[in-house]
Amino acid sequence: MQPVISLSSICKRFGHKQALKNVSIAVTQGEIFGFLGPNGAGKTTTIRCMMDFIRPDAGNIEILNKVISNNPNIKQSIGYFAAENQLLEKWNAKQHIDFYRYVKQADKSAYNLLNELDLDASMPVRHMSTGNRQKLGFILALIGNPRLLILDEPTRGLDPLLQNEVYKILKDYVAGGGTVFISSHNLNEVEYLCSNVAVIREGRIVADKSLADIHNLKTYIISVTFKKAGFKIPKANNIQIVNEDGLSLSIKLQGDVTPLLKELSQNELIDIEVTHASLEDVFMEFYK
């Protein structure tokens, strides 16, 4: 199956700063693809290149099987949500929706989302909270039944209940045949929504995996309490000492836990606990 989004060796420089370094990403139809990275890593620059707001210095971008720079009409099939969405301060939600409906020749289904997301249609944008601005931007992205959604931090500023409403809308959208590319800092959100993720760090893709593959990295946290001081600290390439404090030791391990447990058991132990590292712990390894 040909990807809905295909980025191949994208490079972008701003002055002396190399913002993107050979970024390659492929997103297939019907998935929610997560795009992760710390602030300044290159997420928004990548998305702006995908939307053809800026042009890469090198590489190729195809959206919906066409080169985006040569086919501006493709944007009619894309719902876009910007991290810093540009709304007209004097307009209310209804005026924004009416304008987008006119541009995309869309039906009135967007008005249903006003109720679902509890947004006042008559309130001018200048009086809206950050969360309400996010809601409006999200509604506008869905107008016209786009084939693809490109979303940059869409749930930032929303409370957990409204985040869940957005998740439900996105899952229904994908169930109807749509595809979602979502940039996020929220790892719980990514774990809940996404089947595949890419991690960008300093302009370079450092991981491009399915969530199942990431969970299979088998990262553990081992916490040990010894009966007396003077214990021997284990050493191995797959071991990281997280904390050492008197009679206690905390270790992060990636891989088979059995050899480490055998080594620790040579000491007199009071307690030992083995837990799976959180998704955040796993991604921190990529960020480092």
Backbone as CSV, one residue per row, in Angstrom:
resi,resn,N_x,N_y,N_z,CA_x,CA_y,CA_z,C_x,C_y,C_z
1,MET,0.841,-1.206,0.000,0.000,0.000,0.000,0.874,1.254,0.000
2,GLN,0.572,2.183,-0.898,1.358,3.411,-0.996,1.042,4.325,0.189
3,PRO,2.078,4.937,0.797,1.837,5.773,1.973,0.974,6.988,1.651
4,VAL,0.173,7.397,2.640,-0.594,8.635,2.541,0.336,9.831,2.709
5,ILE,1.334,9.678,3.583,2.382,10.682,3.764,3.725,10.001,3.524
6,SER,4.553,10.598,2.678,5.884,10.057,2.424,6.901,11.197,2.434
7,LEU,7.760,11.208,3.434,8.866,12.165,3.509,10.155,11.391,3.285
8,SER,10.961,11.865,2.357,12.197,11.165,2.024,13.389,12.111,2.104
9,SER,14.234,11.909,3.107,15.502,12.638,3.259,15.316,14.148,3.247
10,ILE,14.371,14.641,4.054,14.080,16.069,4.103,15.151,16.801,4.912
11,CYS,15.681,17.855,4.333,16.654,18.713,5.013,16.162,20.155,4.968
12,LYS,16.374,20.868,6.048,15.991,22.276,6.095,16.947,23.034,7.008
13,ARG,17.450,24.145,6.493,18.378,24.978,7.250,17.804,26.383,7.391
14,PHE,17.935,26.965,8.591,17.615,28.364,8.824,18.908,29.065,9.231
15,GLY,19.505,29.789,8.302,20.785,30.420,8.594,21.840,29.379,8.898
16,HIS,22.456,29.477,10.075,23.498,28.515,10.470,22.913,27.265,11.134
17,LYS,21.609,27.257,11.403,21.008,26.131,12.110,20.438,25.118,11.133
18,GLN,20.878,23.880,11.258,20.326,22.790,10.462,19.123,22.247,11.220
19,ALA,17.914,22.652,10.804,16.703,22.316,11.551,16.243,20.884,11.316
20,LEU,16.384,20.401,10.078,16.002,19.032,9.731,17.155,18.359,8.996
21,LYS,17.425,17.112,9.396,18.561,16.390,8.845,18.102,15.033,8.320
22,ASN,17.851,14.955,7.021,17.485,13.692,6.370,16.299,13.008,7.044
23,VAL,15.232,13.761,7.239,14.032,13.224,7.884,13.230,12.399,6.883
24,SER,12.989,11.154,7.230,12.171,10.261,6.392,11.072,9.641,7.245
25,ILE,9.830,9.747,6.780,8.671,9.232,7.498,7.683,8.684,6.472
26,ALA,7.026,7.578,6.813,5.958,7.033,5.973,4.751,6.727,6.845
27,VAL,3.587,7.192,6.405,2.340,6.998,7.148,1.335,6.329,6.217
28,THR,0.764,5.221,6.650,-0.184,4.486,5.818,-1.620,4.886,6.132
29,GLN,-2.501,4.605,5.197,-3.905,4.975,5.354,-4.530,4.241,6.538
30,GLY,-5.404,4.964,7.262,-6.177,4.350,8.329,-5.459,4.234,9.650
31,GLU,-4.315,4.884,9.803,-3.619,4.834,11.090,-3.558,6.214,11.730
32,ILE,-3.326,6.205,13.030,-2.999,7.433,13.753,-1.514,7.350,14.070
33,PHE,-0.748,8.201,13.445,0.705,8.173,13.530,1.163,9.282,14.473
34,GLY,1.941,8.918,15.488,2.421,9.885,16.470,3.799,10.414,16.115
35,PHE,3.989,11.708,16.325,5.264,12.365,16.037,5.722,13.048,17.314
36,LEU,6.805,12.538,17.893,7.236,12.955,19.228,8.610,13.603,19.202
37,GLY,8.826,14.474,20.178,10.135,15.086,20.325,10.058,16.263,21.270
38,PRO,11.172,16.604,21.908,11.186,17.757,22.817,11.038,19.062,22.049
39,ASN,10.809,20.144,22.765,10.710,21.466,22.126,11.983,21.770,21.330
40,GLY,11.792,22.311,20.133,12.933,22.666,19.301,13.540,21.509,18.538
41,ALA,12.903,20.331,18.607,13.484,19.153,17.946,13.270,19.169,16.438
42,GLY,12.241,19.895,15.977,11.969,19.939,14.537,10.581,19.472,14.149
43,LYS,9.711,19.257,15.134,8.369,18.746,14.823,7.574,19.734,13.970
44,THR,7.471,20.975,14.438,6.666,21.956,13.717,7.282,22.296,12.361
45,THR,8.613,22.352,12.284,9.267,22.599,10.993,8.931,21.493,10.004
46,THR,8.929,20.257,10.462,8.563,19.133,9.595,7.138,19.291,9.088
47,ILE,6.232,19.627,9.994,4.826,19.772,9.609,4.637,20.939,8.643
48,ARG,5.337,22.034,8.859,5.231,23.181,7.950,5.742,22.820,6.551
49,CYS,6.760,21.973,6.485,7.224,21.484,5.179,6.165,20.584,4.538
50,MET,5.538,19.727,5.346,4.492,18.849,4.832,3.329,19.644,4.262
51,MET,3.020,20.772,4.888,1.912,21.611,4.427,2.336,22.571,3.322
52,ASP,3.610,22.563,2.955,4.159,23.426,1.911,4.101,24.910,2.286
53,PHE,4.127,25.179,3.590,4.237,26.567,4.048,5.679,27.052,3.904
54,ILE,6.614,26.119,4.057,8.015,26.376,3.764,8.517,25.223,2.904
55,ARG,9.548,25.474,2.139,10.080,24.438,1.254,11.368,23.870,1.835
56,PRO,11.537,22.554,1.811,12.799,21.967,2.262,13.935,22.299,1.303
57,ASP,15.152,22.261,1.806,16.324,22.501,0.961,16.669,21.267,0.131
58,ALA,16.262,20.108,0.629,16.525,18.858,-0.091,15.487,17.836,0.350
59,GLY,15.312,16.809,-0.493,14.380,15.742,-0.160,13.062,15.873,-0.901
60,ASN,12.212,14.868,-0.733,10.919,14.816,-1.418,9.778,14.620,-0.429
61,ILE,8.650,15.287,-0.700,7.455,15.154,0.129,6.277,14.825,-0.764
62,GLU,5.618,13.699,-0.479,4.383,13.352,-1.170,3.268,13.215,-0.144
63,ILE,2.150,13.894,-0.413,0.966,13.819,0.426,-0.179,13.313,-0.442
64,LEU,-0.844,12.261,0.024,-1.935,11.655,-0.751,-1.476,11.308,-2.167
65,ASN,-0.258,10.769,-2.242,0.341,10.236,-3.473,0.701,11.301,-4.507
66,LYS,0.796,12.556,-4.083,1.197,13.620,-4.996,2.243,14.507,-4.326
67,VAL,3.120,15.079,-5.140,4.122,16.009,-4.625,3.410,17.281,-4.196
68,ILE,3.476,17.587,-2.899,2.685,18.684,-2.352,3.043,20.026,-2.982
69,SER,4.319,20.262,-3.287,4.735,21.557,-3.827,4.199,21.802,-5.235
70,ASN,3.885,20.715,-5.952,3.372,20.854,-7.324,1.848,20.769,-7.402
71,ASN,1.213,20.455,-6.271,-0.231,20.211,-6.280,-0.893,20.891,-5.085
72,PRO,-0.982,22.217,-5.094,-1.547,22.942,-3.949,-2.997,22.573,-3.655
73,ASN,-3.724,22.056,-4.637,-5.126,21.696,-4.408,-5.293,20.521,-3.446
74,ILE,-4.186,19.817,-3.176,-4.241,18.708,-2.220,-4.717,19.206,-0.857
75,LYS,-4.442,20.458,-0.536,-4.810,20.993,0.784,-6.315,20.966,1.017
76,GLN,-7.093,20.907,-0.053,-8.541,20.763,0.099,-8.892,19.436,0.771
77,SER,-8.001,18.460,0.679,-8.246,17.132,1.253,-7.548,16.944,2.593
78,ILE,-6.945,18.021,3.122,-6.208,17.954,4.383,-6.883,18.835,5.422
79,GLY,-7.078,18.291,6.609,-7.492,19.092,7.757,-6.258,19.396,8.582
80,TYR,-5.981,20.680,8.787,-4.722,21.079,9.438,-5.007,21.844,10.724
81,PHE,-4.289,21.469,11.767,-4.368,22.174,13.046,-2.961,22.631,13.419
82,ALA,-2.774,23.948,13.526,-1.459,24.496,13.856,-1.303,24.615,15.365
83,ALA,-0.076,24.418,15.848,0.196,24.550,17.281,-0.185,25.942,17.774
84,GLU,0.105,26.939,16.985,-0.305,28.315,17.284,-1.339,28.713,16.234
85,ASN,-2.583,28.245,16.447,-3.576,28.463,15.399,-3.906,29.944,15.251
86,GLN,-4.001,30.370,14.009,-4.256,31.772,13.681,-5.754,31.972,13.484
87,LEU,-6.398,32.523,14.503,-7.821,32.803,14.456,-8.043,34.315,14.458
88,LEU,-9.159,34.736,13.887,-9.486,36.164,13.848,-10.117,36.577,15.177
89,GLU,-9.478,37.509,15.860,-9.871,37.867,17.222,-11.310,38.385,17.300
90,LYS,-11.786,39.076,16.268,-13.129,39.662,16.319,-14.218,38.683,15.897
91,TRP,-13.844,37.601,15.248,-14.827,36.622,14.802,-15.170,35.653,15.918
92,ASN,-16.383,35.109,15.866,-16.754,34.042,16.794,-16.603,32.685,16.093
93,ALA,-16.963,31.622,16.807,-16.787,30.275,16.254,-17.643,30.069,15.014
94,LYS,-18.894,30.563,15.049,-19.783,30.362,13.900,-19.239,31.050,12.653
95,GLN,-18.704,32.249,12.802,-18.156,32.962,11.640,-16.958,32.219,11.046
96,HIS,-16.112,31.670,11.916,-14.983,30.875,11.421,-15.480,29.643,10.670
97,ILE,-16.446,28.956,11.254,-16.965,27.740,10.626,-17.628,28.065,9.289
98,ASP,-18.415,29.144,9.251,-19.069,29.531,7.996,-18.049,29.822,6.900
99,PHE,-16.961,30.486,7.278,-15.925,30.802,6.292,-15.261,29.528,5.774
100,TYR,-14.893,28.624,6.684,-14.255,27.372,6.277,-15.211,26.531,5.427
101,ARG,-16.507,26.539,5.781,-17.487,25.794,4.986,-17.562,26.354,3.567
102,TYR,-17.492,27.661,3.458,-17.541,28.295,2.139,-16.308,27.908,1.308
103,VAL,-15.131,27.978,1.927,-13.888,27.667,1.212,-13.858,26.202,0.781
104,LYS,-14.307,25.301,1.663,-14.230,23.865,1.368,-15.546,23.311,0.820
105,GLN,-16.525,24.190,0.628,-17.821,23.763,0.110,-18.360,22.582,0.912
106,ALA,-18.385,22.770,2.228,-18.701,21.685,3.151,-20.132,21.794,3.686
107,ASP,-20.619,20.671,4.216,-21.960,20.654,4.808,-21.940,21.250,6.223
108,LYS,-23.037,21.098,6.943,-23.190,21.733,8.252,-22.789,20.826,9.412
109,SER,-22.163,19.694,9.137,-21.861,18.739,10.210,-20.922,19.313,11.264
110,ALA,-20.132,20.319,10.913,-19.197,20.913,11.878,-19.930,21.524,13.067
111,TYR,-21.180,21.978,12.848,-21.924,22.587,13.954,-22.215,21.567,15.058
112,ASN,-22.307,20.283,14.697,-22.530,19.252,15.708,-21.364,19.174,16.690
113,LEU,-20.161,19.473,16.189,-18.979,19.402,17.050,-18.971,20.511,18.095
114,LEU,-19.650,21.614,17.815,-19.744,22.675,18.814,-20.375,22.147,20.095
115,ASN,-21.415,21.330,19.943,-22.081,20.759,21.119,-21.234,19.673,21.759
116,GLU,-20.626,18.833,20.921,-19.801,17.742,21.453,-18.650,18.275,22.298
117,LEU,-18.067,19.394,21.868,-16.909,19.957,22.568,-17.288,21.127,23.465
118,ASP,-18.600,21.368,23.606,-19.097,22.393,24.527,-18.459,23.753,24.251
119,LEU,-18.594,24.210,23.006,-18.023,25.494,22.607,-19.142,26.459,22.234
120,ASP,-19.102,27.645,22.824,-20.084,28.696,22.561,-19.832,29.276,21.170
121,ALA,-20.820,29.137,20.278,-20.646,29.574,18.886,-20.612,31.085,18.748
122,SER,-21.145,31.817,19.729,-21.275,33.270,19.588,-20.151,34.056,20.256
123,MET,-19.284,33.397,21.018,-18.220,34.106,21.742,-17.083,34.499,20.806
124,PRO,-16.710,35.794,20.771,-15.564,36.199,19.945,-14.277,35.525,20.421
125,VAL,-13.393,35.283,19.492,-12.139,34.603,19.810,-11.346,35.353,20.882
126,ARG,-11.413,36.682,20.856,-10.616,37.457,21.819,-11.024,37.195,23.261
127,HIS,-12.225,36.664,23.472,-12.688,36.353,24.825,-12.543,34.869,25.163
128,MET,-12.022,34.089,24.235,-11.909,32.645,24.459,-10.668,32.296,25.277
129,SER,-10.795,31.262,26.090,-9.636,30.707,26.788,-8.765,29.951,25.800
130,THR,-7.555,29.602,26.244,-6.667,28.795,25.383,-7.330,27.491,24.984
131,GLY,-8.011,26.843,25.927,-8.679,25.579,25.636,-9.762,25.718,24.587
132,ASN,-10.547,26.803,24.670,-11.618,27.014,23.693,-11.056,27.338,22.306
133,ARG,-9.936,28.033,22.260,-9.275,28.272,20.970,-8.822,26.943,20.361
134,GLN,-8.312,26.048,21.216,-7.906,24.729,20.735,-9.106,23.974,20.169
135,LYS,-10.232,24.045,20.874,-11.433,23.357,20.389,-11.838,23.865,19.008
136,LEU,-11.846,25.189,18.862,-12.250,25.766,17.584,-11.289,25.362,16.474
137,GLY,-10.002,25.413,16.748,-9.024,24.995,15.744,-9.216,23.550,15.330
138,PHE,-9.563,22.697,16.281,-9.785,21.285,15.997,-11.031,21.100,15.126
139,ILE,-12.094,21.825,15.454,-13.324,21.754,14.653,-13.052,22.194,13.217
140,LEU,-12.307,23.279,13.054,-12.014,23.792,11.718,-11.218,22.781,10.895
141,ALA,-10.332,22.039,11.562,-9.532,21.035,10.849,-10.395,19.918,10.270
142,LEU,-11.530,19.650,10.894,-12.387,18.547,10.464,-13.401,18.938,9.399
143,ILE,-13.515,20.230,9.114,-14.512,20.685,8.147,-14.171,20.172,6.744
144,GLY,-15.203,19.719,6.053,-15.029,19.267,4.667,-14.688,17.802,4.540
145,ASN,-14.767,17.049,5.664,-14.480,15.607,5.628,-13.147,15.306,4.950
146,PRO,-12.045,15.854,5.483,-10.734,15.660,4.834,-10.300,14.201,4.863
147,ARG,-9.480,13.828,3.905,-8.946,12.460,3.875,-7.805,12.283,4.869
148,LEU,-7.167,13.391,5.233,-6.000,13.350,6.103,-6.073,14.494,7.105
149,LEU,-5.761,14.202,8.365,-5.627,15.230,9.392,-4.155,15.349,9.789
150,ILE,-3.641,16.574,9.765,-2.289,16.858,10.251,-2.446,17.798,11.437
151,LEU,-2.146,17.293,12.633,-2.464,17.996,13.868,-1.205,18.238,14.688
152,ASP,-0.961,19.487,15.044,0.214,19.865,15.821,-0.236,20.254,17.236
153,GLU,-0.058,19.357,18.183,-0.443,19.567,19.591,-1.923,19.945,19.725
154,PRO,-2.850,19.133,19.235,-4.260,19.546,19.220,-4.945,19.560,20.585
155,THR,-4.446,18.795,21.566,-5.142,18.732,22.862,-4.467,19.562,23.947
156,ARG,-3.461,20.330,23.576,-2.791,21.173,24.560,-3.791,22.179,25.135
157,GLY,-3.848,22.252,26.460,-4.749,23.205,27.113,-6.144,22.670,27.369
158,LEU,-6.440,21.442,26.937,-7.753,20.856,27.186,-7.729,20.029,28.461
159,ASP,-8.838,20.045,29.202,-8.911,19.215,30.398,-9.099,17.757,29.980
160,PRO,-8.872,16.809,30.905,-8.920,15.377,30.538,-10.239,14.938,29.910
161,LEU,-11.367,15.478,30.366,-12.656,15.076,29.799,-12.754,15.479,28.328
162,LEU,-12.322,16.700,28.028,-12.367,17.155,26.638,-11.332,16.448,25.776
163,GLN,-10.183,16.129,26.378,-9.198,15.328,25.637,-9.824,14.007,25.196
164,ASN,-10.574,13.381,26.091,-11.217,12.113,25.745,-12.241,12.283,24.639
165,GLU,-12.936,13.431,24.625,-13.875,13.703,23.531,-13.129,13.794,22.191
166,VAL,-11.974,14.480,22.209,-11.163,14.596,20.992,-10.688,13.211,20.541
167,TYR,-10.247,12.392,21.496,-9.781,11.039,21.156,-10.905,10.237,20.483
168,LYS,-12.111,10.359,21.029,-13.250,9.626,20.459,-13.515,10.091,19.029
169,ILE,-13.484,11.404,18.823,-13.722,11.953,17.475,-12.660,11.448,16.506
170,LEU,-11.384,11.426,16.949,-10.306,10.963,16.075,-10.450,9.479,15.747
171,LYS,-10.831,8.676,16.734,-10.984,7.244,16.472,-12.146,6.983,15.522
172,ASP,-13.230,7.742,15.682,-14.363,7.607,14.751,-13.954,8.043,13.342
173,TYR,-13.143,9.097,13.270,-12.682,9.593,11.972,-11.843,8.530,11.256
174,VAL,-10.945,7.881,11.981,-10.105,6.840,11.386,-10.947,5.619,11.017
175,ALA,-11.915,5.284,11.867,-12.804,4.158,11.552,-13.578,4.404,10.264
176,GLY,-13.782,5.680,9.922,-14.462,6.033,8.679,-13.539,6.121,7.484
177,GLY,-12.265,5.754,7.659,-11.333,5.710,6.534,-10.291,6.803,6.511
178,GLY,-10.298,7.703,7.513,-9.326,8.787,7.547,-7.976,8.358,8.103
179,THR,-7.011,9.254,7.989,-5.650,9.030,8.485,-5.239,10.256,9.288
180,VAL,-4.513,10.031,10.384,-4.130,11.127,11.274,-2.620,11.115,11.501
181,PHE,-2.019,12.283,11.354,-0.623,12.522,11.745,-0.683,13.528,12.882
182,ILE,-0.240,13.122,14.075,-0.411,13.963,15.255,0.913,14.174,15.983
183,SER,1.269,15.430,16.167,2.430,15.794,16.974,1.959,16.013,18.406
184,SER,2.703,15.477,19.366,2.248,15.574,20.748,3.425,15.457,21.709
185,HIS,3.265,16.078,22.901,4.185,15.865,24.005,3.610,14.863,25.004
186,ASN,2.337,14.530,24.846,1.621,13.724,25.830,1.793,12.240,25.502
187,LEU,2.651,11.563,26.265,2.947,10.162,25.968,1.756,9.255,26.236
188,ASN,0.948,9.579,27.257,-0.259,8.789,27.494,-1.211,8.890,26.312
189,GLU,-1.292,10.081,25.740,-2.124,10.302,24.563,-1.635,9.457,23.387
190,VAL,-0.342,9.476,23.163,0.242,8.718,22.059,0.023,7.220,22.262
191,GLU,0.219,6.762,23.493,0.044,5.339,23.776,-1.397,4.908,23.543
192,TYR,-2.329,5.775,23.858,-3.749,5.450,23.708,-4.187,5.482,22.242
193,LEU,-3.698,6.463,21.491,-4.201,6.698,20.143,-3.435,5.983,19.041
194,CYS,-2.117,5.949,19.150,-1.271,5.678,17.981,-0.870,4.218,17.858
195,SER,-0.707,3.793,16.615,-0.175,2.456,16.342,1.309,2.520,16.003
196,ASN,1.747,3.633,15.397,3.149,3.818,15.043,3.598,5.218,15.430
197,VAL,4.887,5.350,15.742,5.421,6.635,16.168,6.807,6.855,15.573
198,ALA,7.136,8.124,15.394,8.506,8.517,15.068,8.947,9.514,16.130
199,VAL,10.202,9.419,16.521,10.776,10.328,17.512,11.853,11.158,16.829
200,ILE,11.745,12.480,16.944,12.730,13.378,16.345,13.511,14.068,17.453
201,ARG,14.813,14.158,17.249,15.688,14.819,18.218,16.744,15.609,17.446
202,GLU,16.827,16.911,17.733,17.791,17.797,17.066,17.727,17.650,15.551
203,GLY,16.481,17.574,15.029,16.281,17.554,13.590,16.484,16.224,12.912
204,ARG,16.732,15.176,13.690,17.000,13.862,13.103,16.050,12.824,13.695
205,ILE,15.532,11.926,12.867,14.677,10.846,13.357,15.555,9.825,14.093
206,VAL,15.268,9.634,15.384,16.064,8.697,16.181,15.319,7.392,16.448
207,ALA,14.034,7.363,16.121,13.265,6.123,16.238,12.045,6.218,15.338
208,ASP,11.723,5.124,14.690,10.515,5.030,13.870,10.011,3.600,14.031
209,LYS,9.077,3.417,14.967,8.689,2.073,15.369,7.198,2.005,15.630
210,SER,6.684,0.773,15.678,5.327,0.581,16.180,5.370,0.634,17.699
211,LEU,4.247,0.983,18.310,4.206,0.997,19.779,4.451,-0.397,20.343
212,ALA,4.008,-1.421,19.604,4.254,-2.792,20.059,5.754,-3.065,20.139
213,ASP,6.514,-2.597,19.137,7.969,-2.788,19.148,8.602,-2.064,20.325
214,ILE,8.101,-0.864,20.618,8.659,-0.091,21.729,8.401,-0.786,23.049
215,HIS,7.182,-1.293,23.219,6.887,-2.018,24.454,7.734,-3.289,24.562
216,ASN,8.114,-3.860,23.432,8.918,-5.080,23.447,10.402,-4.823,23.690
217,LEU,10.780,-3.568,23.897,12.171,-3.274,24.234,12.539,-3.828,25.604
218,LYS,11.532,-4.235,26.377,11.747,-4.889,27.671,12.676,-4.075,28.570
219,THR,12.227,-2.885,28.884,12.960,-2.047,29.816,12.366,-2.228,31.205
220,TYR,13.227,-2.493,32.185,12.779,-2.760,33.547,13.400,-1.774,34.525
221,ILE,12.689,-1.570,35.621,13.229,-0.855,36.769,13.319,-1.857,37.918
222,ILE,14.520,-2.063,38.442,14.738,-3.002,39.552,15.131,-2.201,40.785
223,SER,14.337,-2.316,41.839,14.613,-1.627,43.102,14.951,-2.667,44.166
224,VAL,16.111,-2.494,44.802,16.618,-3.485,45.757,16.942,-2.811,47.082
225,THR,16.572,-3.478,48.186,16.988,-3.051,49.528,17.840,-4.165,50.126
226,PHE,19.080,-3.802,50.512,20.030,-4.787,51.050,19.986,-4.798,52.581
227,LYS,20.410,-5.927,53.155,20.418,-6.062,54.611,21.550,-5.267,55.233
228,LYS,22.662,-5.137,54.509,23.793,-4.377,55.037,24.513,-3.665,53.897
229,ALA,25.262,-2.644,54.261,25.997,-1.852,53.278,27.178,-2.651,52.730
230,GLY,27.817,-2.085,51.695,28.984,-2.735,51.118,28.648,-3.669,49.976
231,PHE,27.444,-3.580,49.438,27.054,-4.439,48.324,27.822,-4.046,47.068
232,LYS,27.990,-5.029,46.204,28.700,-4.811,44.949,27.722,-4.294,43.898
233,ILE,28.070,-3.170,43.255,27.199,-2.603,42.224,27.430,-3.345,40.907
234,PRO,26.384,-3.902,40.318,26.540,-4.647,39.060,27.015,-3.730,37.927
235,LYS,27.726,-4.321,36.985,28.193,-3.574,35.819,27.892,-4.365,34.555
236,ALA,27.253,-3.710,33.600,26.964,-4.310,32.295,26.530,-3.199,31.357
237,ASN,26.648,-3.457,30.062,26.309,-2.431,29.072,24.830,-2.080,29.067
238,ASN,23.981,-3.033,29.474,22.536,-2.794,29.422,21.976,-2.323,30.765
239,ILE,22.859,-1.891,31.669,22.442,-1.481,33.015,22.753,-0.002,33.229
240,GLN,21.802,0.694,33.827,22.008,2.093,34.219,21.608,2.248,35.684
241,ILE,22.538,2.729,36.511,22.247,2.962,37.919,21.461,4.258,38.037
242,VAL,20.212,4.138,38.478,19.345,5.307,38.617,19.567,5.985,39.958
243,ASN,19.716,5.184,41.016,19.890,5.756,42.349,20.606,4.753,43.253
244,GLU,21.525,5.262,44.044,22.225,4.448,45.054,22.217,5.237,46.359
245,ASP,21.627,4.646,47.397,21.446,5.392,48.642,21.566,4.459,49.838
246,GLY,22.753,4.355,50.389,22.941,3.552,51.600,22.700,2.084,51.363
247,LEU,21.523,1.632,51.761,21.183,0.223,51.653,20.281,-0.080,50.448
248,SER,20.019,0.906,49.626,19.090,0.690,48.503,19.767,0.996,47.176
249,LEU,19.237,0.373,46.147,19.782,0.524,44.806,18.632,0.465,43.807
250,SER,18.634,1.381,42.845,17.625,1.384,41.780,18.341,1.314,40.443
251,ILE,17.921,0.365,39.599,18.611,0.080,38.341,17.601,0.068,37.196
252,LYS,17.996,0.651,36.068,17.227,0.518,34.831,17.969,-0.464,33.941
253,LEU,17.237,-1.414,33.404,17.859,-2.474,32.606,17.057,-2.681,31.332
254,GLN,17.747,-2.885,30.222,17.093,-3.188,28.960,17.562,-4.555,28.488
255,GLY,16.607,-5.477,28.359,16.962,-6.827,27.944,16.571,-7.863,28.973
256,ASP,17.302,-8.968,28.994,17.013,-10.088,29.890,17.378,-9.727,31.327
257,VAL,16.416,-9.870,32.226,16.618,-9.470,33.620,17.248,-10.589,34.458
258,THR,17.274,-11.824,33.956,17.695,-12.978,34.756,19.141,-12.869,35.264
259,PRO,20.141,-12.549,34.416,21.524,-12.472,34.936,21.676,-11.455,36.070
260,LEU,21.005,-10.330,35.975,21.111,-9.320,37.023,20.509,-9.824,38.323
261,LEU,19.372,-10.485,38.256,18.745,-11.000,39.473,19.630,-12.040,40.155
262,LYS,20.303,-12.851,39.356,21.223,-13.849,39.936,22.366,-13.159,40.663
263,GLU,22.894,-12.100,40.049,24.013,-11.378,40.667,23.577,-10.677,41.948
264,LEU,22.411,-10.058,41.934,21.921,-9.360,43.127,21.629,-10.334,44.265
265,SER,21.180,-11.537,43.918,20.805,-12.510,44.950,22.004,-13.058,45.714
266,GLN,23.220,-12.744,45.260,24.413,-13.159,45.999,24.608,-12.319,47.265
267,ASN,23.847,-11.210,47.361,23.859,-10.382,48.557,22.667,-10.760,49.444
268,GLU,22.734,-10.341,50.727,21.590,-10.533,51.608,20.579,-9.423,51.331
269,LEU,19.392,-9.824,50.901,18.383,-8.869,50.474,17.233,-8.803,51.472
270,ILE,16.716,-7.589,51.643,15.485,-7.405,52.417,14.283,-7.367,51.484
271,ASP,14.459,-6.710,50.322,13.338,-6.563,49.396,13.876,-6.353,47.982
272,ILE,13.118,-6.831,47.001,13.444,-6.582,45.596,12.146,-6.438,44.816
273,GLU,12.109,-5.456,43.941,10.912,-5.199,43.136,11.323,-4.987,41.688
274,VAL,10.640,-5.661,40.783,10.910,-5.541,39.355,9.637,-5.044,38.666
275,THR,9.744,-3.914,37.976,8.594,-3.355,37.261,9.015,-2.991,35.840
276,HIS,8.035,-2.955,34.934,8.295,-2.466,33.583,8.452,-0.953,33.627
277,ALA,9.427,-0.443,32.887,9.581,1.004,32.779,8.374,1.579,32.051
278,SER,8.019,2.793,32.412,6.896,3.451,31.754,7.280,3.811,30.324
279,LEU,6.252,4.104,29.525,6.510,4.546,28.159,7.379,5.797,28.157
280,GLU,7.174,6.665,29.145,7.989,7.878,29.247,9.458,7.531,29.455
281,ASP,9.740,6.539,30.305,11.130,6.115,30.526,11.759,5.610,29.228
282,VAL,10.982,4.851,28.456,11.498,4.309,27.199,11.835,5.436,26.225
283,PHE,10.927,6.402,26.098,11.155,7.488,25.153,12.269,8.414,25.606
284,MET,12.484,8.518,26.910,13.594,9.339,27.387,14.930,8.810,26.890
285,GLU,15.003,7.490,26.683,16.223,6.914,26.130,16.461,7.444,24.717
286,PHE,15.393,7.569,23.922,15.527,8.117,22.577,15.897,9.604,22.641
287,TYR,15.272,10.340,23.567,15.543,11.772,23.680,16.991,12.019,24.056
288,LYS,17.564,11.119,24.873,18.963,11.292,25.282,19.914,11.047,24.118
